[in-house]
Amino acid sequence: MDETTRKSEGEKSEDKFTETTLRRIELSDVDDFMEWAADEKVSQFCTWDTYTCKDQALDFIKNIAIPHPWLRVICINNKAIGSVSVTPNSGCFDTCRAELGYVLAYKYWGKGIVTKAVKIVVSNIFQEWSNLERLEALVDIDNKGSQRVLEKAGFLKEGVLRKFKNIKGRSRDEVIFSFLSTDALQE
Ligand SMILES: CC(C)(COP(=O)(O)OP(=O)(O)OC[C@H]1O[C@@H](n2cnc3c(N)ncnc32)[C@H](O)[C@@H]1OP(=O)(O)O)[C@@H](O)C(=O)NCCC(=O)NCCS
């Protein structure tokens, strides 16, 4: 293969990922969902345990993901390859804030897909939820890829919350990031 051919194939594959879209999850996404939910590389920094069977996934999609206030699957050509969610603060007060979460199937990592998905969320969620002023994200101290996503999407790193979350039986330090409704959107 010559240099020109390699370059044009590379460009094509980059183009493919600029078509990243978000949509609501459906029960028929279950097999694609298992691609990331059953993968320990994906779940290692997440509070949920790695999925072991399709029934667990169907139960989650039906009872948690579909009724969730704001959960979308990240898609390439309408195939679900990950998800992104915004969960309102659970207290009666402080409806001004909500927490961002995301996950992507391993084979799609490192192509800018979640950064693109987060930018789409940030550019829409403050209009959709007029009370929302602060979108926050908590990231394991060792999850450098996720921290980089938030930096690229324009979030501000505010500090480290020590021993803040229990992940797979260990209390972990979490880096806290925020994006305010008044912050500048990134290109
Ligand atoms: C974290 C995750 C969402 C990133 O998604 P992604 O689509 O691969 O992210 P992007 O390609 O948009 O950006 C990743 C950035 O992190 C960087 N990165 C990845 N691993 C890194 C590491 N170990 N150290 C430093 N930077 C790293 C990449 O180089 C890239 O930055 P760059 O564009 O400046 O080169 C994905 O890896 C994932 O689903 N992980 C498992 C689930 C998870 O951790 N979710 C977040 C919980 S808070």
The ligand as an SDF file (V2000), in Angstrom:
LIG
                    3D

 48 50  0  0  0  0  0  0  0  0999 V2000
  -12.9510    7.5160   28.8510 C   0  0  0  0  0  0  0  0  0  0  0  0
  -13.6680    7.2940   27.5080 C   0  0  0  0  0  0  0  0  0  0  0  0
  -15.1190    7.6980   27.6800 C   0  0  0  0  0  0  0  0  0  0  0  0
  -12.9920    8.1690   26.4550 C   0  0  0  0  0  0  0  0  0  0  0  0
  -13.7080    8.0990   25.2400 O   0  0  0  0  0  0  0  0  0  0  0  0
  -12.9690    8.3290   23.8230 P   0  0  0  0  0  0  0  0  0  0  0  0
  -13.9820    8.4690   22.7590 O   0  0  0  0  0  0  0  0  0  0  0  0
  -11.9250    7.2880   23.6790 O   0  0  0  0  0  0  0  0  0  0  0  0
  -12.2780    9.7500   24.1310 O   0  0  0  0  0  0  0  0  0  0  0  0
  -11.6760   10.7490   23.0640 P   0  0  0  0  0  0  0  0  0  0  0  0
  -11.0710    9.9680   21.9520 O   0  0  0  0  0  0  0  0  0  0  0  0
  -12.7200   11.7550   22.7370 O   0  0  0  0  0  0  0  0  0  0  0  0
  -10.5390   11.4780   23.9200 O   0  0  0  0  0  0  0  0  0  0  0  0
   -9.6550   10.7230   24.7230 C   0  0  0  0  0  0  0  0  0  0  0  0
   -8.4530   11.5860   25.0870 C   0  0  0  0  0  0  0  0  0  0  0  0
   -7.8120   11.0060   26.2310 O   0  0  0  0  0  0  0  0  0  0  0  0
   -6.4570   10.7240   25.9030 C   0  0  0  0  0  0  0  0  0  0  0  0
   -6.0750    9.5540   26.6810 N   0  0  0  0  0  0  0  0  0  0  0  0
   -6.5810    8.3090   26.5930 C   0  0  0  0  0  0  0  0  0  0  0  0
   -5.9640    7.5080   27.4890 N   0  0  0  0  0  0  0  0  0  0  0  0
   -5.0800    8.2980   28.1560 C   0  0  0  0  0  0  0  0  0  0  0  0
   -4.1420    8.0640   29.2050 C   0  0  0  0  0  0  0  0  0  0  0  0
   -4.0300    6.8580   29.7810 N   0  0  0  0  0  0  0  0  0  0  0  0
   -3.3860    9.0960   29.6470 N   0  0  0  0  0  0  0  0  0  0  0  0
   -3.5170   10.3250   29.0960 C   0  0  0  0  0  0  0  0  0  0  0  0
   -4.4010   10.6180   28.0870 N   0  0  0  0  0  0  0  0  0  0  0  0
   -5.1560    9.5990   27.6450 C   0  0  0  0  0  0  0  0  0  0  0  0
   -6.4540   10.5230   24.4140 C   0  0  0  0  0  0  0  0  0  0  0  0
   -5.1820   10.6590   23.8610 O   0  0  0  0  0  0  0  0  0  0  0  0
   -7.4290   11.6460   23.9830 C   0  0  0  0  0  0  0  0  0  0  0  0
   -6.8210   12.9190   24.0870 O   0  0  0  0  0  0  0  0  0  0  0  0
   -6.2200   13.6980   22.7870 P   0  0  0  0  0  0  0  0  0  0  0  0
   -7.3420   13.8530   21.8150 O   0  0  0  0  0  0  0  0  0  0  0  0
   -5.7110   14.9890   23.3470 O   0  0  0  0  0  0  0  0  0  0  0  0
   -5.1240   12.8010   22.2530 O   0  0  0  0  0  0  0  0  0  0  0  0
  -13.5870    5.8220   27.0720 C   0  0  0  0  0  0  0  0  0  0  0  0
  -12.2510    5.4330   27.1140 O   0  0  0  0  0  0  0  0  0  0  0  0
  -14.4140    4.8920   27.9510 C   0  0  0  0  0  0  0  0  0  0  0  0
  -15.5720    4.5910   27.6510 O   0  0  0  0  0  0  0  0  0  0  0  0
  -13.8210    4.4130   29.0570 N   0  0  0  0  0  0  0  0  0  0  0  0
  -14.5110    3.4680   29.9450 C   0  0  0  0  0  0  0  0  0  0  0  0
  -15.6910    4.0760   30.6600 C   0  0  0  0  0  0  0  0  0  0  0  0
  -15.3320    5.3050   31.4620 C   0  0  0  0  0  0  0  0  0  0  0  0
  -14.2480    5.3790   32.0170 O   0  0  0  0  0  0  0  0  0  0  0  0
  -16.2680    6.2620   31.4780 N   0  0  0  0  0  0  0  0  0  0  0  0
  -16.0650    7.5020   32.1840 C   0  0  0  0  0  0  0  0  0  0  0  0
  -16.3650    7.3620   33.6230 C   0  0  0  0  0  0  0  0  0  0  0  0
  -16.0580    8.9290   34.4350 S   0  0  0  0  0  0  0  0  0  0  0  0
  1  2  1  0
  2  3  1  0
  2  4  1  0
  2 36  1  0
  4  5  1  0
  5  6  1  0
  6  7  2  0
  6  8  1  0
  6  9  1  0
  9 10  1  0
 10 11  2  0
 10 12  1  0
 10 13  1  0
 13 14  1  0
 14 15  1  0
 15 16  1  0
 15 30  1  0
 16 17  1  0
 17 18  1  0
 17 28  1  0
 18 19  1  0
 18 27  1  0
 19 20  2  0
 20 21  1  0
 21 22  1  0
 21 27  2  0
 22 23  1  0
 22 24  2  0
 24 25  1  0
 25 26  2  0
 26 27  1  0
 28 29  1  0
 28 30  1  0
 30 31  1  0
 31 32  1  0
 32 33  2  0
 32 34  1  0
 32 35  1  0
 36 37  1  0
 36 38  1  0
 38 39  2  0
 38 40  1  0
 40 41  1  0
 41 42  1  0
 42 43  1  0
 43 44  2  0
 43 45  1  0
 45 46  1  0
 46 47  1  0
 47 48  1  0
M  END
$$$$
